[in-house]
Amino acid sequence: MSMSGPFREGDRVQLTGPKGRLNTIILASGKQFHSHRGTLDHDGLIGLPDGSVVENSAGVKYLALRPLLNDFVMSMPRGAAIIYPKDAAQIVARADIFPGAKVVEAGVGSGALSLWLLRALGESGSLVSFERREEFADVARGNVVGFTGQDPANWRIEIGDLVERLPDAVEAGSIDRVVLDMLAPWECIDVVSDALTPGGVLLCYVATVTQLSRVAEAIRGSGFFTDPESNETLVRGWHVEGLAVRPDHRMVAHTGFLITARRLAPGTELPQPQRRSSKTSYGDEDVELWTPGAVGDRTVSDKSLRRRVREAKAGAAASLARENGDADEVELEVVEVEGELLSESPSESGDDRND
Ligand SMILES: C[S@@+](CC[C@H](N)C(=O)[O-])C[C@H]1O[C@@H](n2cnc3c(N)ncnc32)[C@H](O)[C@@H]1O
């Protein structure tokens, strides 16, 4: 299958018809593309440059383009949910997938990420993809062969659980990069650290913040990696037409989080001790995030805070007294509180205006 030049037999071609409707065909001499709007001869496309417009038997026009990998993964058959192109691009960059890299991924799912990884690691690299479910592996293989036109010699799928299969499937310390896209990547940290070469990169893609927290703490707690870094990628399309230039109304808001860490050399301890992993540990920075100043509220002086506590208590006492029918007591309580307030220094009443 050719990726550029004039269309040839065996090429996958995406036809954009009226109203933007998409159809993908694989060119075969003598075949026809049928729609309720007429027929289009494949032979009429073979030999034309990529990006040509052709007419079918009823004069309906179609734009013919080879699908980009981006187009292909979004329309290919799916077993499991795929990694979207925006995340795949970040994975290739943040996991530093280079030509010649030895890469392990799990699970293979529908093979979307496998396609991006194979493209980035090139013919001199190799990819071993692990998948628990054989039928998903079949979908992935079908998609990879469907897009590339071959069963890549440098790609192998291992059926089974990564934790059980990885130690026998690859030589310890021989893998440059590991990418995990699965429900529970924290269960795989030990086997992955054995497989990775010192300096190698582990990247996990997870959908929820609870998974993110759990895998980050597992990576930290193992002591085999640098402190993990996390992020997510938001891509917002724009409508650009004449003077109507604005963000698109709709976007894919959330897909997943990426977390990366690098394998330390065996026996290495980081120069600065990493924070101890604990489900309940918070740093000063985290606490600061919840203070009124950090969330945009005005900060409160200690004196003002004490006064507010007294006011709140007085309010509570007044409510209780009112409930009990002790109206005199209510008045008395309030007067007492006000008296206490007035007895405070004049500078404190100044605070009141400033905070
Ligand atoms: C979301 S899918 C992966 C999608 C894939 N990255 C893609 O872009 O098409 C997650 C896959 O991981 C597989 N899986 C989950 N845990 C696994 C494990 N421990 N070992 C191997 N495969 C696993 C599941 O069966 C599932 O197919």
Ligand as a Chemical Component Dictionary entry (heavy atoms), coordinates in Angstrom:
data_LIG
# 
_chem_comp.id                   LIG 
_chem_comp.type                 NON-POLYMER 
_chem_comp.pdbx_formal_charge   0 
_chem_comp.three_letter_code    LIG 
# 
loop_
_chem_comp_atom.comp_id 
_chem_comp_atom.atom_id 
_chem_comp_atom.alt_atom_id 
_chem_comp_atom.type_symbol 
_chem_comp_atom.charge 
_chem_comp_atom.model_Cartn_x 
_chem_comp_atom.model_Cartn_y 
_chem_comp_atom.model_Cartn_z 
_chem_comp_atom.pdbx_ordinal 
LIG C1  C1  C 0  -8.413 0.890  26.704 1  
LIG S1  S1  S 1  -7.837 -0.594 26.027 2  
LIG C2  C2  C 0  -6.356 -0.156 25.183 3  
LIG C3  C3  C 0  -6.611 0.638  23.933 4  
LIG C4  C4  C 0  -5.391 0.812  23.028 5  
LIG N1  N1  N 0  -4.323 1.495  23.701 6  
LIG C5  C5  C 0  -5.762 1.527  21.771 7  
LIG O1  O1  O 0  -5.340 2.669  21.572 8  
LIG O2  O2  O -1 -6.490 0.960  20.936 9  
LIG C6  C6  C 0  -7.239 -1.437 27.425 10 
LIG C7  C7  C 0  -6.876 -2.885 27.101 11 
LIG O3  O3  O 0  -6.022 -3.381 28.099 12 
LIG C8  C8  C 0  -6.267 -4.747 28.269 13 
LIG N2  N2  N 0  -5.679 -5.087 29.584 14 
LIG C9  C9  C 0  -6.071 -4.631 30.793 15 
LIG N3  N3  N 0  -5.242 -5.065 31.761 16 
LIG C10 C10 C 0  -4.293 -5.824 31.150 17 
LIG C11 C11 C 0  -3.165 -6.542 31.607 18 
LIG N4  N4  N 0  -2.853 -6.574 32.896 19 
LIG N5  N5  N 0  -2.391 -7.202 30.705 20 
LIG C12 C12 C 0  -2.727 -7.174 29.395 21 
LIG N6  N6  N 0  -3.780 -6.482 28.887 22 
LIG C13 C13 C 0  -4.557 -5.832 29.755 23 
LIG C14 C14 C 0  -7.776 -4.843 28.155 24 
LIG O4  O4  O 0  -8.200 -6.152 27.804 25 
LIG C15 C15 C 0  -8.059 -3.820 27.058 26 
LIG O5  O5  O 0  -8.109 -4.416 25.784 27 
# 
loop_
_chem_comp_bond.comp_id 
_chem_comp_bond.atom_id_1 
_chem_comp_bond.atom_id_2 
_chem_comp_bond.value_order 
_chem_comp_bond.pdbx_ordinal 
LIG C1  S1  SING 1  
LIG S1  C2  SING 2  
LIG S1  C6  SING 3  
LIG C2  C3  SING 4  
LIG C3  C4  SING 5  
LIG C4  N1  SING 6  
LIG C4  C5  SING 7  
LIG C5  O1  DOUB 8  
LIG C5  O2  SING 9  
LIG C6  C7  SING 10 
LIG C7  O3  SING 11 
LIG C7  C15 SING 12 
LIG O3  C8  SING 13 
LIG C8  N2  SING 14 
LIG C8  C14 SING 15 
LIG N2  C9  SING 16 
LIG N2  C13 SING 17 
LIG C9  N3  DOUB 18 
LIG N3  C10 SING 19 
LIG C10 C11 SING 20 
LIG C10 C13 DOUB 21 
LIG C11 N4  SING 22 
LIG C11 N5  DOUB 23 
LIG N5  C12 SING 24 
LIG C12 N6  DOUB 25 
LIG N6  C13 SING 26 
LIG C14 O4  SING 27 
LIG C14 C15 SING 28 
LIG C15 O5  SING 29 
# 
